[in-house]
Amino acid sequence: MRSTDGNNFKKIATVSAAGNSSTIHNYDYTDNAMPSGSSYLYYYLSIADKDGKRTSSAIKMFHNVNSTSKLIVSLSPNPVN
């Protein structure tokens, strides 16, 4: 989920889970459609378990100093703390 104001979030992607596993899996997503001109962007993960239970990560703010249209972020481990 992404927001330009920290309050109104929009779903930007879905990343499929690897399935049931006892090992840690790393997932990634590159936000190639960042709104240009936004100095601050806010992200959080909405995580859905196979049983339908949903949890959310903490909101993370990123200061996009150059207001560029590409930001690479890595969040780990899975699940994110």
DONULO-35934 format. One record per atom (N, C-alpha, C, O, CB): atom name; z, y, x. Coordinates in Angstrom, 3 decimals, padded with zeros to 6 digits. Glycine has a CB too. Example, Ala and Ser with C-alpha at 12.3 -4.5 7.8 and 13.67 -1.06 7.14 Angstrom:
<atom=N	z=007.800	y=-005.690	x=013.190>
<atom=CA	z=007.800	y=-004.500	x=012.300>
<atom=C	z=007.800	y=-003.300	x=013.200>
<atom=O	z=008.465	y=-003.319	x=014.236>
<atom=CB	z=009.046	y=-004.473	x=011.308>
<atom=N	z=007.080	y=-002.250	x=012.850>
<atom=CA	z=007.140	y=-001.060	x=013.670>
<atom=C	z=007.870	y=000.030	x=012.900>
<atom=O	z=008.039	y=001.138	x=013.409>
<atom=CB	z=005.725	y=-000.598	x=014.084>
***
This chain:
<atom=N	z=000.000	y=-001.157	x=000.854>
<atom=CA	z=000.000	y=000.000	x=000.000>
<atom=C	z=000.000	y=001.227	x=000.906>
<atom=O	z=000.633	y=001.235	x=001.962>
<atom=CB	z=001.221	y=-000.006	x=-000.975>
<atom=N	z=-000.727	y=002.272	x=000.472>
<atom=CA	z=-000.817	y=003.504	x=001.269>
<atom=C	z=-000.606	y=004.710	x=000.365>
<atom=O	z=-000.959	y=004.701	x=-000.814>
<atom=CB	z=-002.191	y=003.602	x=001.996>
<atom=N	z=-000.013	y=005.758	x=000.960>
<atom=CA	z=000.224	y=007.008	x=000.243>
<atom=C	z=000.027	y=008.173	x=001.201>
<atom=O	z=000.254	y=008.042	x=002.404>
<atom=CB	z=001.648	y=007.038	x=-000.378>
<atom=N	z=-000.393	y=009.304	x=000.666>
<atom=CA	z=-000.479	y=010.520	x=001.472>
<atom=C	z=000.728	y=011.423	x=001.247>
<atom=O	z=000.927	y=012.393	x=001.979>
<atom=CB	z=-001.763	y=011.278	x=001.150>
<atom=N	z=001.550	y=011.100	x=000.217>
<atom=CA	z=002.718	y=011.943	x=-000.066>
<atom=C	z=004.044	y=011.186	x=-000.017>
<atom=O	z=005.101	y=011.791	x=-000.193>
<atom=CB	z=002.564	y=012.580	x=-001.419>
<atom=N	z=004.007	y=009.884	x=000.215>
<atom=CA	z=005.225	y=009.090	x=000.286>
<atom=C	z=005.763	y=008.645	x=-001.049>
<atom=O	z=006.781	y=007.954	x=-001.104>
<atom=CB	z=006.263	y=009.849	x=000.981>
<atom=N	z=005.094	y=009.031	x=-002.146>
<atom=CA	z=005.557	y=008.663	x=-003.488>
<atom=C	z=004.531	y=007.877	x=-004.288>
<atom=O	z=004.875	y=006.891	x=-004.940>
<atom=CB	z=005.932	y=009.899	x=-004.251>
<atom=N	z=003.300	y=008.294	x=-004.244>
<atom=CA	z=002.240	y=007.674	x=-005.031>
<atom=C	z=001.425	y=006.745	x=-004.136>
<atom=O	z=000.604	y=007.199	x=-003.339>
<atom=CB	z=001.330	y=008.750	x=-005.682>
<atom=N	z=001.660	y=005.437	x=-004.278>
<atom=CA	z=001.023	y=004.445	x=-003.420>
<atom=C	z=-000.135	y=003.763	x=-004.136>
<atom=O	z=-000.103	y=003.552	x=-005.348>
<atom=CB	z=002.043	y=003.406	x=-002.961>
<atom=N	z=-001.159	y=003.423	x=-003.356>
<atom=CA	z=-002.320	y=002.700	x=-003.870>
<atom=C	z=-002.536	y=001.447	x=-003.034>
<atom=O	z=-002.379	y=001.447	x=-001.813>
<atom=CB	z=-003.589	y=003.597	x=-003.856>
<atom=N	z=-002.901	y=000.384	x=-003.734>
<atom=CA	z=-003.207	y=-000.866	x=-003.041>
<atom=C	z=-004.487	y=-000.673	x=-002.247>
<atom=O	z=-005.490	y=-000.198	x=-002.781>
<atom=CB	z=-003.346	y=-002.056	x=-004.044>
<atom=N	z=-004.455	y=-001.041	x=-000.968>
<atom=CA	z=-005.638	y=-000.865	x=-000.126>
<atom=C	z=-006.228	y=-002.187	x=000.347>
<atom=O	z=-007.368	y=-002.215	x=000.810>
<atom=CB	z=-005.293	y=-000.015	x=001.068>
<atom=N	z=-005.479	y=-003.281	x=000.242>
<atom=CA	z=-006.010	y=-004.567	x=000.705>
<atom=C	z=-005.135	y=-005.707	x=000.229>
<atom=O	z=-003.979	y=-005.521	x=-000.154>
<atom=CB	z=-006.120	y=-004.593	x=002.233>
<atom=N	z=-005.723	y=-006.901	x=000.263>
<atom=CA	z=-004.997	y=-008.146	x=000.047>
<atom=C	z=-005.334	y=-009.062	x=001.204>
<atom=O	z=-006.505	y=-009.258	x=001.532>
<atom=CB	z=-005.357	y=-008.805	x=-001.333>
<atom=N	z=-004.317	y=-009.619	x=001.817>
<atom=CA	z=-004.506	y=-010.572	x=002.911>
<atom=C	z=-003.940	y=-011.894	x=002.429>
<atom=O	z=-002.758	y=-011.981	x=002.094>
<atom=CB	z=-003.811	y=-010.091	x=004.252>
<atom=N	z=-004.775	y=-012.923	x=002.392>
<atom=CA	z=-004.343	y=-014.232	x=001.906>
<atom=C	z=-003.363	y=-014.883	x=002.866>
<atom=O	z=-003.482	y=-014.759	x=004.085>
<atom=CB	z=-005.544	y=-015.142	x=001.694>
<atom=N	z=-002.398	y=-015.575	x=002.292>
<atom=CA	z=-001.390	y=-016.275	x=003.095>
<atom=C	z=-001.966	y=-017.557	x=003.672>
<atom=O	z=-002.937	y=-018.113	x=003.159>
<atom=CB	z=-000.141	y=-016.587	x=002.250>
<atom=N	z=-001.346	y=-018.010	x=004.745>
<atom=CA	z=-001.773	y=-019.250	x=005.392>
<atom=C	z=-001.291	y=-020.472	x=004.614>
<atom=O	z=-001.725	y=-021.589	x=004.894>
<atom=CB	z=-001.253	y=-019.306	x=006.833>
<atom=N	z=-000.415	y=-020.282	x=003.657>
<atom=CA	z=000.118	y=-021.398	x=002.889>
<atom=C	z=001.504	y=-021.769	x=003.355>
<atom=O	z=002.116	y=-021.057	x=004.151>
<atom=CB	z=-000.798	y=-022.597	x=002.988>
<atom=N	z=001.994	y=-022.882	x=002.860>
<atom=CA	z=003.338	y=-023.332	x=003.242>
<atom=C	z=003.350	y=-023.741	x=004.702>
<atom=O	z=002.486	y=-024.485	x=005.164>
<atom=CB	z=003.802	y=-024.508	x=002.353>
<atom=N	z=004.329	y=-023.249	x=005.408>
<atom=CA	z=004.409	y=-023.553	x=006.830>
<atom=C	z=005.810	y=-023.266	x=007.332>
<atom=O	z=006.505	y=-022.394	x=006.810>
<atom=CB	z=003.371	y=-022.743	x=007.628>
<atom=N	z=006.212	y=-023.996	x=008.334>
<atom=CA	z=007.509	y=-023.743	x=008.957>
<atom=C	z=007.344	y=-022.930	x=010.240>
<atom=O	z=008.322	y=-022.663	x=010.938>
<atom=CB	z=008.231	y=-025.069	x=009.255>
<atom=N	z=006.110	y=-022.539	x=010.551>
<atom=CA	z=005.854	y=-021.738	x=011.744>
<atom=C	z=005.551	y=-020.300	x=011.343>
<atom=O	z=005.121	y=-020.031	x=010.222>
<atom=CB	z=004.685	y=-022.331	x=012.564>
<atom=N	z=005.781	y=-019.390	x=012.267>
<atom=CA	z=005.506	y=-017.971	x=012.022>
<atom=C	z=004.002	y=-017.729	x=012.107>
<atom=O	z=003.327	y=-018.234	x=013.003>
<atom=CB	z=006.267	y=-017.069	x=013.042>
<atom=N	z=003.496	y=-016.956	x=011.168>
<atom=CA	z=002.086	y=-016.573	x=011.161>
<atom=C	z=001.983	y=-015.064	x=011.303>
<atom=O	z=002.799	y=-014.328	x=010.748>
<atom=CB	z=001.379	y=-017.055	x=009.864>
<atom=N	z=001.001	y=-014.611	x=012.030>
<atom=CA	z=000.731	y=-013.186	x=012.166>
<atom=C	z=-000.464	y=-012.833	x=011.306>
<atom=O	z=-001.463	y=-013.553	x=011.292>
<atom=CB	z=000.481	y=-012.799	x=013.645>
<atom=N	z=-000.366	y=-011.735	x=010.596>
<atom=CA	z=-001.441	y=-011.248	x=009.746>
<atom=C	z=-001.792	y=-009.843	x=010.202>
<atom=O	z=-000.946	y=-009.126	x=010.735>
<atom=CB	z=-001.037	y=-011.273	x=008.235>
<atom=N	z=-003.045	y=-009.451	x=009.991>
<atom=CA	z=-003.417	y=-008.091	x=010.356>
<atom=C	z=-004.432	y=-007.537	x=009.368>
<atom=O	z=-005.136	y=-008.267	x=008.670>
<atom=CB	z=-003.979	y=-008.049	x=011.782>
<atom=N	z=-004.471	y=-006.230	x=009.345>
<atom=CA	z=-005.422	y=-005.504	x=008.505>
<atom=C	z=-005.656	y=-004.148	x=009.156>
<atom=O	z=-004.707	y=-003.486	x=009.577>
<atom=CB	z=-004.896	y=-005.351	x=007.023>
<atom=N	z=-006.900	y=-003.738	x=009.238>
<atom=CA	z=-007.250	y=-002.420	x=009.771>
<atom=C	z=-007.664	y=-001.525	x=008.613>
<atom=O	z=-008.574	y=-001.854	x=007.852>
<atom=CB	z=-008.394	y=-002.521	x=010.834>
<atom=N	z=-006.995	y=-000.406	x=008.490>
<atom=CA	z=-007.291	y=000.560	x=007.425>
<atom=C	z=-008.457	y=001.440	x=007.872>
<atom=O	z=-008.262	y=002.458	x=008.536>
<atom=CB	z=-006.032	y=001.434	x=007.084>
<atom=N	z=-009.662	y=001.037	x=007.503>
<atom=CA	z=-010.865	y=001.777	x=007.883>
<atom=C	z=-011.239	y=002.863	x=006.884>
<atom=O	z=-012.243	y=003.551	x=007.068>
<atom=CB	z=-012.019	y=000.827	x=008.039>
<atom=N	z=-010.455	y=003.026	x=005.841>
<atom=CA	z=-010.775	y=004.020	x=004.814>
<atom=C	z=-009.649	y=005.038	x=004.659>
<atom=O	z=-009.349	y=005.483	x=003.551>
<atom=CB	z=-011.045	y=003.333	x=003.473>
<atom=N	z=-009.037	y=005.398	x=005.770>
<atom=CA	z=-007.964	y=006.392	x=005.710>
<atom=C	z=-008.509	y=007.729	x=005.228>
<atom=O	z=-009.606	y=008.126	x=005.621>
<atom=CB	z=-007.293	y=006.555	x=007.089>
<atom=N	z=-007.766	y=008.419	x=004.391>
<atom=CA	z=-008.209	y=009.734	x=003.943>
<atom=C	z=-008.257	y=010.708	x=005.116>
<atom=O	z=-007.264	y=010.878	x=005.823>
<atom=CB	z=-007.282	y=010.269	x=002.840>
<atom=N	z=-009.388	y=011.337	x=005.321>
<atom=CA	z=-009.489	y=012.297	x=006.424>
<atom=C	z=-008.690	y=013.551	x=006.085>
<atom=O	z=-008.569	y=013.934	x=004.922>
<atom=CB	z=-010.973	y=012.659	x=006.712>
<atom=N	z=-008.155	y=014.173	x=007.110>
<atom=CA	z=-007.394	y=015.398	x=006.920>
<atom=C	z=-005.935	y=015.178	x=006.587>
<atom=O	z=-005.188	y=016.145	x=006.432>
<atom=CB	z=-008.013	y=016.199	x=005.853>
<atom=N	z=-005.511	y=013.930	x=006.471>
<atom=CA	z=-004.106	y=013.649	x=006.176>
<atom=C	z=-003.327	y=013.531	x=007.472>
<atom=O	z=-003.570	y=012.629	x=008.274>
<atom=CB	z=-003.962	y=012.358	x=005.338>
<atom=N	z=-002.399	y=014.438	x=007.671>
<atom=CA	z=-001.594	y=014.404	x=008.887>
<atom=C	z=-000.520	y=013.326	x=008.841>
<atom=O	z=-000.143	y=012.777	x=009.876>
<atom=CB	z=-000.953	y=015.749	x=009.119>
<atom=N	z=-000.029	y=013.024	x=007.646>
<atom=CA	z=000.986	y=011.997	x=007.480>
<atom=C	z=000.510	y=010.971	x=006.463>
<atom=O	z=-000.005	y=011.318	x=005.400>
<atom=CB	z=002.329	y=012.615	x=007.043>
<atom=N	z=000.689	y=009.713	x=006.807>
<atom=CA	z=000.369	y=008.625	x=005.893>
<atom=C	z=001.579	y=007.709	x=005.808>
<atom=O	z=002.330	y=007.563	x=006.773>
<atom=CB	z=-000.903	y=007.843	x=006.358>
<atom=N	z=001.757	y=007.100	x=004.656>
<atom=CA	z=002.893	y=006.228	x=004.399>
<atom=C	z=002.365	y=004.868	x=003.978>
<atom=O	z=001.431	y=004.774	x=003.182>
<atom=CB	z=003.835	y=006.826	x=003.312>
<atom=N	z=002.967	y=003.814	x=004.515>
<atom=CA	z=002.547	y=002.454	x=004.217>
<atom=C	z=003.755	y=001.588	x=003.895>
<atom=O	z=004.853	y=001.821	x=004.401>
<atom=CB	z=001.761	y=001.861	x=005.391>
<atom=N	z=003.541	y=000.584	x=003.044>
<atom=CA	z=004.512	y=-000.495	x=002.907>
<atom=C	z=003.760	y=-001.746	x=002.486>
<atom=O	z=002.656	y=-001.683	x=001.944>
<atom=CB	z=005.635	y=-000.134	x=001.875>
<atom=N	z=004.386	y=-002.881	x=002.749>
<atom=CA	z=003.811	y=-004.161	x=002.387>
<atom=C	z=004.468	y=-004.676	x=001.122>
<atom=O	z=005.688	y=-004.603	x=000.971>
<atom=CB	z=003.964	y=-005.172	x=003.528>
<atom=N	z=003.666	y=-005.190	x=000.224>
<atom=CA	z=004.165	y=-005.892	x=-000.946>
<atom=C	z=003.838	y=-007.360	x=-000.711>
<atom=O	z=002.669	y=-007.737	x=-000.624>
<atom=CB	z=003.528	y=-005.343	x=-002.297>
<atom=N	z=004.870	y=-008.182	x=-000.609>
<atom=CA	z=004.696	y=-009.579	x=-000.220>
<atom=C	z=004.972	y=-010.467	x=-001.426>
<atom=O	z=006.037	y=-010.392	x=-002.038>
<atom=CB	z=005.630	y=-009.952	x=000.968>
<atom=N	z=003.996	y=-011.311	x=-001.758>
<atom=CA	z=004.126	y=-012.231	x=-002.886>
<atom=C	z=004.213	y=-013.661	x=-002.363>
<atom=O	z=003.316	y=-014.132	x=-001.664>
<atom=CB	z=002.933	y=-012.077	x=-003.872>
<atom=N	z=005.304	y=-014.347	x=-002.708>
<atom=CA	z=005.453	y=-015.749	x=-002.349>
<atom=C	z=004.596	y=-016.598	x=-003.275>
<atom=O	z=004.148	y=-016.136	x=-004.325>
<atom=CB	z=006.936	y=-016.187	x=-002.418>
<atom=N	z=004.375	y=-017.836	x=-002.877>
<atom=CA	z=003.584	y=-018.761	x=-003.698>
<atom=C	z=004.248	y=-019.007	x=-005.057>
<atom=O	z=003.563	y=-019.324	x=-006.029>
<atom=CB	z=003.391	y=-020.097	x=-002.959>
<atom=N	z=005.569	y=-018.864	x=-005.129>
<atom=CA	z=006.270	y=-019.070	x=-006.393>
<atom=C	z=006.277	y=-017.822	x=-007.275>
<atom=O	z=006.875	y=-017.825	x=-008.352>
<atom=CB	z=007.691	y=-019.507	x=-006.124>
<atom=N	z=005.609	y=-016.744	x=-006.818>
<atom=CA	z=005.503	y=-015.522	x=-007.608>
<atom=C	z=006.543	y=-014.458	x=-007.290>
<atom=O	z=006.460	y=-013.342	x=-007.801>
<atom=CB	z=005.598	y=-015.862	x=-009.035>
<atom=N	z=007.515	y=-014.788	x=-006.456>
<atom=CA	z=008.543	y=-013.815	x=-006.086>
<atom=C	z=007.929	y=-012.725	x=-005.206>
<atom=O	z=007.209	y=-013.025	x=-004.254>
<atom=CB	z=009.723	y=-014.511	x=-005.350>
<atom=N	z=008.218	y=-011.451	x=-005.527>
<atom=CA	z=007.684	y=-010.330	x=-004.762>
<atom=C	z=008.802	y=-009.596	x=-004.046>
<atom=O	z=009.885	y=-009.382	x=-004.590>
<atom=CB	z=006.917	y=-009.368	x=-005.674>
<atom=N	z=008.510	y=-009.220	x=-002.815>
<atom=CA	z=009.415	y=-008.380	x=-002.044>
<atom=C	z=008.579	y=-007.278	x=-001.400>
<atom=O	z=007.363	y=-007.407	x=-001.252>
<atom=CB	z=010.202	y=-009.214	x=-000.965>
<atom=N	z=009.239	y=-006.214	x=-001.028>
<atom=CA	z=008.544	y=-005.093	x=-000.394>
<atom=C	z=009.208	y=-004.751	x=000.924>
<atom=O	z=010.427	y=-004.841	x=001.066>
<atom=CB	z=008.525	y=-003.863	x=-001.319>
<atom=N	z=008.386	y=-004.355	x=001.886>
<atom=CA	z=008.917	y=-003.896	x=003.163>
<atom=C	z=009.403	y=-002.465	x=003.015>
<atom=O	z=009.180	y=-001.826	x=001.987>
<atom=CB	z=007.851	y=-004.000	x=004.280>
<atom=N	z=010.054	y=-001.977	x=004.027>
<atom=CA	z=010.442	y=-000.571	x=004.060>
<atom=C	z=009.186	y=000.286	x=004.191>
<atom=O	z=008.179	y=-000.164	x=004.738>
<atom=CB	z=011.433	y=-000.289	x=005.231>
<atom=N	z=009.245	y=001.500	x=003.697>
<atom=CA	z=008.131	y=002.444	x=003.845>
<atom=C	z=008.119	y=002.960	x=005.272>
<atom=O	z=009.156	y=003.356	x=005.805>
<atom=CB	z=008.246	y=003.627	x=002.829>
<atom=N	z=006.961	y=002.956	x=005.883>
<atom=CA	z=006.784	y=003.454	x=007.246>
<atom=C	z=005.875	y=004.673	x=007.212>
<atom=O	z=004.813	y=004.644	x=006.591>
<atom=CB	z=006.197	y=002.354	x=008.176>
<atom=N	z=006.292	y=005.747	x=007.882>
<atom=CA	z=005.494	y=006.969	x=007.948>
<atom=C	z=004.805	y=007.031	x=009.308>
<atom=O	z=005.411	y=006.748	x=010.342>
<atom=CB	z=006.379	y=008.237	x=007.713>
<atom=N	z=003.537	y=007.403	x=009.286>
<atom=CA	z=002.777	y=007.560	x=010.515>
<atom=C	z=002.241	y=008.981	x=010.592>
<atom=O	z=001.601	y=009.469	x=009.660>
<atom=CB	z=001.624	y=006.532	x=010.590>
<atom=N	z=002.510	y=009.635	x=011.708>
<atom=CA	z=001.994	y=010.973	x=011.943>
<atom=C	z=000.656	y=010.828	x=012.644>
<atom=O	z=000.592	y=010.418	x=013.803>
<atom=CB	z=002.990	y=011.839	x=012.783>
<atom=N	z=-000.398	y=011.163	x=011.943>
<atom=CA	z=-001.751	y=011.047	x=012.459>
<atom=C	z=-002.099	y=012.377	x=013.126>
<atom=O	z=-002.720	y=013.243	x=012.510>
<atom=CB	z=-002.776	y=010.685	x=011.319>
<atom=N	z=-001.699	y=012.530	x=014.378>
<atom=CA	z=-001.788	y=013.799	x=015.102>
<atom=C	z=-003.178	y=014.401	x=015.053>
<atom=O	z=-003.324	y=015.609	x=014.863>
<atom=CB	z=-001.376	y=013.605	x=016.535>
<atom=N	z=-004.199	y=013.575	x=015.223>
<atom=CA	z=-005.574	y=014.082	x=015.243>
<atom=C	z=-006.238	y=014.064	x=013.878>
<atom=O	z=-007.399	y=014.454	x=013.753>
<atom=CB	z=-006.399	y=013.279	x=016.202>
<atom=N	z=-005.521	y=013.617	x=012.850>
<atom=CA	z=-006.078	y=013.468	x=011.500>
<atom=C	z=-007.392	y=012.701	x=011.537>
<atom=O	z=-008.348	y=013.037	x=010.837>
<atom=CB	z=-006.289	y=014.844	x=010.847>
<atom=N	z=-007.420	y=011.674	x=012.362>
<atom=CA	z=-008.627	y=010.849	x=012.452>
<atom=C	z=-008.655	y=009.861	x=011.309>
<atom=O	z=-007.685	y=009.725	x=010.564>
<atom=CB	z=-008.695	y=010.110	x=013.803>
<atom=N	z=-009.767	y=009.177	x=011.176>
<atom=CA	z=-009.933	y=008.254	x=010.061>
<atom=C	z=-009.675	y=006.809	x=010.450>
<atom=O	z=-010.099	y=005.905	x=009.730>
<atom=CB	z=-011.315	y=008.380	x=009.496>
<atom=N	z=-008.990	y=006.556	x=011.574>
<atom=CA	z=-008.672	y=005.179	x=011.944>
<atom=C	z=-007.296	y=005.125	x=012.592>
<atom=O	z=-006.991	y=005.896	x=013.502>
<atom=CB	z=-009.743	y=004.603	x=012.898>
<atom=N	z=-006.493	y=004.225	x=012.120>
<atom=CA	z=-005.145	y=004.023	x=012.630>
<atom=C	z=-004.929	y=002.530	x=012.742>
<atom=O	z=-005.181	y=001.799	x=011.783>
<atom=CB	z=-004.065	y=004.691	x=011.712>
<atom=N	z=-004.474	y=002.064	x=013.874>
<atom=CA	z=-004.229	y=000.641	x=014.073>
<atom=C	z=-002.733	y=000.437	x=014.150>
<atom=O	z=-002.040	y=001.055	x=014.958>
<atom=CB	z=-004.939	y=000.105	x=015.357>
<atom=N	z=-002.254	y=-000.442	x=013.294>
<atom=CA	z=-000.830	y=-000.702	x=013.203>
<atom=C	z=-000.605	y=-002.206	x=013.218>
<atom=O	z=-001.375	y=-002.957	x=012.620>
<atom=CB	z=-000.225	y=-000.062	x=011.930>
<atom=N	z=000.421	y=-002.637	x=013.883>
<atom=CA	z=000.787	y=-004.036	x=013.898>
<atom=C	z=002.198	y=-004.157	x=013.366>
<atom=O	z=003.105	y=-003.481	x=013.852>
<atom=CB	z=000.666	y=-004.640	x=015.319>
<atom=N	z=002.397	y=-005.015	x=012.367>
<atom=CA	z=003.715	y=-005.270	x=011.799>
<atom=C	z=004.039	y=-006.737	x=012.006>
<atom=O	z=003.250	y=-007.605	x=011.634>
<atom=CB	z=003.772	y=-004.887	x=010.287>
<atom=N	z=005.163	y=-007.016	x=012.580>
<atom=CA	z=005.568	y=-008.398	x=012.759>
<atom=C	z=007.079	y=-008.441	x=012.896>
<atom=O	z=007.665	y=-007.387	x=013.144>
<atom=CB	z=004.877	y=-009.034	x=013.993>
<atom=N	z=007.739	y=-009.541	x=012.758>
<atom=CA	z=007.207	y=-010.858	x=012.447>
<atom=C	z=006.937	y=-010.983	x=010.944>
<atom=O	z=007.183	y=-010.048	x=010.182>
<atom=CB	z=008.182	y=-011.957	x=012.914>
<atom=N	z=006.444	y=-012.109	x=010.543>
<atom=CA	z=006.246	y=-012.400	x=009.142>
<atom=C	z=007.375	y=-013.322	x=008.710>
<atom=O	z=007.514	y=-014.381	x=009.322>
<atom=CB	z=004.843	y=-013.038	x=008.879>
<atom=N	z=008.177	y=-013.021	x=007.730>
<atom=CA	z=008.109	y=-011.792	x=006.946>
<atom=C	z=008.656	y=-010.608	x=007.721>
<atom=O	z=009.488	y=-010.760	x=008.615>
<atom=CB	z=008.871	y=-011.954	x=005.643>
<atom=N	z=008.176	y=-009.429	x=007.364>
<atom=CA	z=008.580	y=-008.201	x=008.045>
<atom=C	z=010.010	y=-007.880	x=007.647>
<atom=O	z=010.383	y=-008.013	x=006.482>
<atom=CB	z=007.624	y=-007.016	x=007.700>
<atom=N	z=010.797	y=-007.462	x=008.604>
<atom=CA	z=012.193	y=-007.073	x=008.339>
<atom=C	z=012.273	y=-005.612	x=007.968>
<atom=O	z=013.362	y=-005.099	x=007.710>
<atom=CB	z=013.085	y=-007.352	x=009.560>
***
